[in-house]
Amino acid sequence: MEGLQVFINFRGDELRLNFVDSLVIALRAARIKLFIDSDEQVGRTLRHLLVRIDQSKVALAIFSKEYTTSTWCLDELVRIKERMDDGKLTGIPIFYKVDPSVVSNLEGDFGDKFRRLQRENQHDQVRTQKWKEALTYMTGIVGVHLREGSGQTDNSFIEAIVARVQAVLAENAASFMIYAKRIEIEHADKPENWTWSSIHEAQNGKAIDIATLKEVYWMNITGNSTTSKLTPETMYKVVFVVKFEEDAIGWHKPVNLTLTLTMRDNTTIQQKQTCLLDTYVGDEEWVDIKAGEFVAPPKEAPARISFTMCQHDDTVRKTGLVVKGVAFRAVD
């Protein structure tokens, strides 16, 4: 399905015939391209639904009282989490007359139904553990919540969901981020060199892992992507998103930055520059360290992108760099 924007993950015929149908109508009225399981051809397997998740930019996980009665629903949720971990999907939890704490802690009837599925699938504990992890993960994200008995109507709740989806799609069109876990940080697996911790994004509440430099002499951070998610003929800048601890040292020597585009015909465009980072030491805010910029090619001829930030002066001890990831930002 070309240009798919939103995948809807939910369980329950009653929910479908009332709330979900109204949500679908509202999203389509807002010209948002979406997928719901009824759009799939009869007889298709779960594998085809997982492909639809892979094709989407946003997934709505609608948690309701019947959600944990479906293995397919939970398998979809696992794929949603995986795509979010890869930085390729934004997940929005929708709590429809069920409290987020009930979902997170598997309380009451919601939890009893989940444990029943666990027992029925006790031969595949890896699968059921992934279900549980995905449920916990999604409740750690700021979602949209309709409290039972709150007096809020389904219509106003749907308006809030549509507005949230529109905001996410607009943000995604302007930029996207490859988080630290998805790039190559040399020696990041050695706790004497780097440590890992989690933060929550203020805008969507998503928990992400960041890397903090304890000590290295030879620093090398690299990664790659493609232009397939970008808007053709739009100028983008590629930036390393970082900050520095107050006592960071070793940044008085220039850092080298490289951006390379490999076009479909294997021609390459490379940009190189140096940057002094010591002026950022002690700042509390994230800063963009620009590697380069480019114009996105047509969708049918995507380019490969590679980027590097390095400092190979092994006479200089470096500490205190905090890496969030690499962002692709549309240039006005």
KATA-V314491 format. One record per pair of residues at least 6 apart in sequence whose ideal C-beta (glycine too) atoms are under 7 Angstrom apart, sorted by the first residue. I is the first residue (numbers start at 1). J is the second residue. Records with the same first field share a line. If there is no record, write none. Layout:
I=J, J
//
This chain:
1=35, 52, 55
3=33
4=33, 35, 52, 55, 56
5=32, 33, 34, 56, 57, 58, 169
6=27, 32, 34, 56, 58, 60, 165
7=35, 52, 53, 56, 59
8=20, 34, 35, 36, 60, 62
9=59, 60, 61, 62, 73, 76, 77, 80
10=20, 62, 64
11=64, 66, 67, 69, 70, 73
12=64, 66
15=64
19=96, 154
20=62
22=154, 158
23=158, 161
24=34, 36
26=158, 162
27=34, 162, 165
28=34
30=162, 166
32=165
35=52, 56
37=49
40=48, 49
46=72, 75
49=76
50=76, 79
53=59, 76, 79, 80, 83
54=83
56=89
57=89, 90, 169, 172
58=90, 92, 165, 168, 169
59=80, 89, 91
60=92, 94
61=77, 80, 91, 93, 94, 138
62=94, 96
63=93, 94, 95, 96, 98, 103
64=96, 97, 98
65=97, 98, 109, 110
67=73
68=110, 113, 114, 117
69=113
71=117, 121
74=131
77=134, 138
78=130, 131, 134
80=89, 91
81=134, 137
83=89
84=91
86=182
87=177, 178, 179, 182
90=168, 172, 204
91=138, 141
92=143, 144, 164, 168
93=138, 139, 141, 143
94=143, 144, 161
95=143, 145, 146
96=146
97=146, 148
98=110
100=139, 143, 145
101=107
102=108, 110
103=110, 135, 139
104=135, 136, 139
106=114
118=128
121=127, 128
140=207
141=204, 205, 206
142=204, 205
144=160, 161, 164
146=152, 157
173=231
174=329, 330
175=327, 328, 329, 330
176=229, 328
177=325, 327
178=223, 225, 325, 326
179=208, 209, 324, 325
180=209, 210, 211, 323, 324, 325
181=209
183=221, 222, 223, 325, 326
184=221, 222, 223
185=194, 211, 221, 323
186=220
187=193, 194, 216
188=194, 211
192=214
193=214, 215, 216
194=211, 212, 213, 214
195=212, 214
196=209, 211
197=210, 212
198=207, 208, 209
199=208, 210
200=206, 207
201=208
210=322, 323, 324
211=323
212=322
213=318, 319, 320, 321
214=319
215=317, 319
216=318
217=314, 316, 317, 318
218=312, 314
219=310, 311, 318
220=310
221=308, 309, 310, 323
222=306, 307, 308
223=307, 326
224=304, 305, 306
225=305
226=302, 303, 304, 305
227=296, 297, 302, 303, 305
228=302
230=236, 296, 328
231=296
232=296, 297, 298, 299
233=295, 296
234=295, 296, 330
235=293, 295, 331
236=293, 294, 296, 328, 329, 330, 331
237=290, 293, 329, 331
238=259, 291, 292, 293, 307, 326, 328
239=288, 289, 290, 291, 326, 327, 329
240=289, 291, 309, 326
241=286, 288, 324, 325, 326, 327
242=286, 287, 289, 321, 322, 323, 324
243=280, 283, 285, 286, 287, 322
244=280, 281, 282, 283, 320, 321, 322
245=320, 322
246=282
247=320
248=281, 319, 320, 321
249=317, 319, 320
250=316, 317, 318, 319
251=277, 278, 281, 318
252=278
253=311, 313, 316
254=274, 275, 276
255=274, 275, 277, 309, 311
256=274, 310, 311
257=273, 275, 289, 291, 308, 309
258=270, 272, 291, 307, 308
259=271, 291, 292, 307
260=268, 270, 306
261=268, 269, 294, 303, 305
262=268, 303, 304
263=297, 303
264=301, 303
269=294
271=292
275=289
277=289
280=287
286=324
288=327
289=309
291=307, 309
293=331
297=303
307=326
311=318
//
